[in-house]
Every structure is written in structure tokens, then in C-alpha cells.
Amino acid sequence: MKKKQSILKLGLATMLCFFSFVLFAQDPTDSLPGDPGAIYAYTTQHLKFGAFTQGAGGGTVIISTAGSRSVTGSVTGLNQGVTYCQAIFEVEAPPGSIVSILNGPNATLTGSNGGTMTLQIGSSSPGSPFNTTVSPPARTQVNVAGTLTVGDSSASPPGSYSGNFYITFNLE
């Protein structure tokens, strides 16, 4: 009987060791420290072109890195309380890092009433590449411009347009 109790206690102690090993081995990922040499980019403002009409021939709507809007062709910008603004990203990287920006391909925006428009990502401020000067958790603000190519009313009928564009921030 005593031998059976000893084997049972030994087996129980061995099982507890395995259970405690598993419990301590798997920390939640949010409790791990971040990579001190990593780069993180956060979207703080989406690129918006506001309200406009395209006229007979279409044209372009251009948003600068400062958030100003200009139009070309037969496009007329409207001031109807619909905001327009540049895209703003915040980049977190070690101070003194060199960060380059790689714009993705042109994006096709799809309209709520059919039709499409083409978005070309423009320049950035600061320009690429740039040096980070602040220590995390502080971030460097990056403003990004864009040009929207608008077709005539059959190619780009009135409505709301949306889509995605891609930008890569590289830590050099």
C-alpha cells in the first residue's frame, strides 16, 4: 500500500511539473516587450477629396501634403461641408532611424452608383527618406498627397467612391 501511495505521489508531482512548465512557457504576446529596432506606422487621417463635379470631360482632384485642394480639366471643387484632407500617418521608430517610403501601385476606387476613379499616391512630407528625431512612444507625422483621376459622367457617375491604397515604410 505504501509503495502504491509513493508511486501515486511521484506521478502527481511529475504531472504538476509538466503543467507548471506549460503555464509559464506561454506568456501572452501583449506582455512581451516590443522590438527596440522596429518600425510601426499608424493611420491617423484618411485621404479625402471632398465634394466635386466632374463636368463633361473629367479631370483630376489633387490634395497636397498640406491638405489644400486643386482641380484640373472640367472638374469643379464644391464647398458643401464635405471635408477634403491629406492622409496622415504616424511613424514610430528609434531616434536617428532613416525611414524610406515606397508608394504602392495606383488604386482603383469603386463608386456607390457604379463607375471607377483612379487614385495615385503623391509625395510625402517629410520627403522620403527622412530621419526620425523623437523617441518612442513619440511619433513622426508623415503627410501624404494624392491625385484622383476623374472620368466623365458615364465612366465616373456621381456617388461615393472608396478603395484602398498601399504605402510601405522601410527602416533602413
N, C-alpha and C positions, 0 to 999 in steps of 0.2 A: 504494500500500500504506500509506504514511504517513497519507494522508487517511482511509483506512478505519479505521486504528487510532485516529485522533483522534476520528472520529465515534463509534466504539465506546466510547472512554473518556468522551466527553461524555455519551453515552446512559447509561452505567453510573453516572456521577456524578449525573445527573439522577434516575435511579431511586432511588439511595441517599438523595437529599434527600427524595423523597416517602416512602420507607419510614421515615426517621427522624422526619419530621413526624407520621406516623400513630402511631408508637410513643410519642412524647412527648405527643401530644394526648389520649390516653385513659388518665388515671390511674384506678386502682381507686377506687370510691366510698368504701370504708372508710378511705382515706388522706386524704380531704378533711376539713377542719375542720368541726365542727358549726355550725349557725346559732346565734350567741350569743343571739339573742332568741327561740329556740324553746322549746317545752314538750314534755316527754317524760313518759309515765306508764308505770309498771311494776307488774305484778301480783305481790305478794309472798305473799298468802294468799287462798285462795278462800273464799267464803261457804259455811258448812256448818251444817246444822240438827241434826245428831246423830240418835240413835235416839229414836223415839216411837211411840205407838199412837194411832189416831185415834178410837176409841170409836164409838158408834152414829151420832153426828151430825156428826163432824168438828169443825173449829175452825181455830185459827191457831197457828203457832210463830213467835215473834218473837225475833230476835237483835239486841241493841243494839250501838251503836258501840263499847262497852267489851267486847263478847263474851259478855255474860250472856244467858241464855235464859229466856223465859217462854212460857206456853201459855194458850190460851183454849178455851172450848167443852168438848167431851168428849175433847180431846187430852191425853194424859199423856206427859210427858217421861221417857225412860228413861236411866238411867246404866249403860250396858253397855260402857263403854270406847270408845264411838264419839264422837269429838270434835265439838263444835259451836263455831263461831267466826265473827266478823265478817270481811268482806272487807277486805283491806288493800292499798292502792296506795301507791306512792312516786312523787311528782311532782318532776321536775327542771325548774327554771325559773330565770331570773335573779333574784337577791335583790331584794325590793321589788315583785315582779310581783303583780298581782291575778289570781287564778285563780277562775273560777266553775265549778260542777259542774252538769251537766244530766243527770238520770236519764232513761234510755230508757223505753220502754213496759213494761208488765208482761210477764213472761216465762212461758211455759208449760213446765213441767218434765214430762218423759215418764218413766213408770215401767218398770222391767225386767219387770214382770208385767202390763203394760197400765196404763191409767189416766193421769190427769194431776193436777198441782197447779199453782197459780198463785203466782208469786214477784213481790212488789212491792218494789222497791228503796226503802230508807228514807233517813233523814237521814245526814249525814256529820259526822265530827269531824276536823279543824276544819270548821265550817259553811261554807256557800257564800254569798258569795265569801270567800276568805281571801287573806292576803298571805304570800308566801314570804319567809323570813328567812335562808336559808342559800345559800351559793354553790355551784354545781355543781363537783365531782361529788356533793356532798352533796344529799340529797333530803328533801322534806317528806312525812311519813307521813300518809295520809288513811284513816281507818277508816270503813267503810260498813255500815250496818244493813240488815236485810231482814225482810220478813214473808211467811211461807209460808201460803197458804190451803189447808187440807186438807179434802177431801170425805169422805163416808162410805166404808165399805169397798168398795162397788161402784164408786164414782167414782175412788177413790184406793186400790187394793188394796196390801197390804204389798209392799215391794220397795225397790230403789234407784232414786232419781229423779235425773235430770240435765238440764241445759239451759244456755243462755247468756243473760246479760243485758248490757245496754249502758249505759255511762256515758261522757259526754264531758267532758273537762277543757278549758276555754277560757281562753286567755291574753288578758286584756283590756288 
